[in-house]
Amino acid sequence: MTRRSCAIYATGFICAHLLIVGIALVVAQVFQTMIHSRLKKEITLTEKSQVFESWKNPPPPVYMEYYFFNVTNPEVFMAGGKASVKQIGPYTYREYRPRENVTFLENGTKVYALNPKTFVFVPEKSVGDPQVDIVRTVNIPFVAIMNELNSYSFFLRTIVSMYINSLGIELFMTRTVHEVLWGFKDPLLTKVHSMKPEVDEYFGLMWKKNGTHEGEFVFHTGEQNYLDYGKIDTWNGLREMSWWSSNQSNMINGTDGAVFHPLINRNELLYIFAADLCRSIHLAYVEDVEVKGIQAYRFAPPNDVLMSPKNNPANAGFCVPAGDCLGTGVLKVSVCREGAPIVVSFPHFYQADPAYINAIDGLNPNKEEHETYLDLQPTAGVPIRACKRAQLNIILKRVQGFPKTKNITETIFPIMFVNETATIDDESAAQMRSLLLIVTLVSNFPVLIVGLGIILLLVFLVLFCRNRQKKNEVKRIDFAEAFHSFAVSLQFCLVFCSPF
């Protein structure tokens, strides 16, 4: 056997083995199983985990953008007309949220942590100075007192109303953005405080929230089951709430939104417990996106999250008292926030009943600016971009004994909305791209083996065909030479061997 033939058959032998081994590995998914098993073990909140430090001190900067609805025609609304508002903002603050007092429990299967939040104003990302800019909005302390007195006698309400009028306090107030957001000494609350010291004399939408936390959390580390990674076990010692009117609504489901289990698929629902909303919400897959070169799945709250119980009976539990329900797109949270009748929604009543949108001039809901979404890298389950948007509203209605409210139409009145955003930083994005490249190469190694086997198969076929072709040409050449020799010999015989 020639050297050429040995090389051809060796190529065929190698390609056959590569194809057999590669196809077997693809069918058995050995490398994919190995990678998935490693991810399930490595992505935990244990102290030795590589992701623990990023969970404890999140690297991506978080920004809180506050937008306010400035009321331009309070007199018209007080006379029974439609209110008109103009959006002002953003007033942007950098949010710092390190985990503190981190303590591992039950052999590392759970972890206790506080998550205090600190806010620092960012002028370059804001439209103006919050300590100078003025906003006219609903006087929430006034509404809270009216709401509190609603269960008292008409006579008492009338006396209180006369006293409030003597102080010159109106249903709408004009304050700086900083005062409305971070607090001011309210004259009405000061009077109440003198009689009831437990009532705070200061009011602000974010009063006492700078440098404080939303409660004590205990999380599952994922050590026992990777699907429980980051899920909340207890919040303030509770495994379920007691505010709502059904067991399902009171459940504390999911994570706090900072982490999710690895190997996320498009068909699952992701649950987040939002302490500021006093409930858990779910997110569903929307589309594939790309963030800084990283492929991700976008999840967002579907329409049924804040849908009216008429269309989604599962939401009946959020009606308190039972049967006292609002329409689609709004959630009354005053049950967990004593005082004013506070209602939350998406900005500009996005996904809400058109009646709420049409009740106020100046609202323009749209998906691009007002949708809440979360972009997750599905292999690691890591959020690489998040945008949480929520609007704070208050119910304004007539209250007997307060003559100033006698003409107003009951309205869910917008106060402000917040746009909380976070995007993975460039350094973390580069590390993730490198990690995902390694994961992709290892996972697809059997495919590479099959591909190499196919290439060698093609090379083998080409060499084999060329070798056969060359042998055929050699055979044709040998036959022609033999025929020529036979012809010459015959001619020689005819000439020299003829008897004539």
Sequence and secondary structure as in RCSB ss.txt:
>XXXX:A:sequence
MTRRSCAIYATGFICAHLLIVGIALVVAQVFQTMIHSRLKKEITLTEKSQVFESWKNPPPPVYMEYYFFNVTNPE
VFMAGGKASVKQIGPYTYREYRPRENVTFLENGTKVYALNPKTFVFVPEKSVGDPQVDIVRTVNIPFVAIMNELN
SYSFFLRTIVSMYINSLGIELFMTRTVHEVLWGFKDPLLTKVHSMKPEVDEYFGLMWKKNGTHEGEFVFHTGEQN
YLDYGKIDTWNGLREMSWWSSNQSNMINGTDGAVFHPLINRNELLYIFAADLCRSIHLAYVEDVEVKGIQAYRFA
PPNDVLMSPKNNPANAGFCVPAGDCLGTGVLKVSVCREGAPIVVSFPHFYQADPAYINAIDGLNPNKEEHETYLD
LQPTAGVPIRACKRAQLNIILKRVQGFPKTKNITETIFPIMFVNETATIDDESAAQMRSLLLIVTLVSNFPVLIV
GLGIILLLVFLVLFCRNRQKKNEVKRIDFAEAFHSFAVSLQFCLVFCSPF
>XXXX:A:secstr
  HHHHHHHHHHHHHHHHHHHHHHHHHHTHHHHHHHHHHHHHSS STT TTHHHHHS  S EEEEEEEEEES HH
HHHTTS EEEEEEEEEEEEEE   EEEEEETTTTEEEEE  BEEEE GGGSSS TTT EEEEE HHHHHHHHHHT
TS HHHHHHHHHHHHHTT  SEEEEEHHHHHH EE HHHHHHHHH TTS SEE TTTT TTB S  EEEE SSS 
GGGTT EEEETTBSB SSSSSTTTTB  SB SS   SS  TTS EEEEEGGGTEEEEEEEEEEEEETTEEEEEEE
  GGGG  TTT GGGGGGSSSTT    TTEEE TTTS SS EEEESGGGTTS HHHHHTEET    HHHH  EEE
EETTTTEEEEEEEEEEEEEEE   TT GGGTT   EEEEEEEEEEEEE  HHHHHHHHHHHHHHHHHHTHHHHHH
HHHHHHHHHHHHHHHHHHHHHHHHHHHHHHHHHHHHHHHHHHHHHHS   
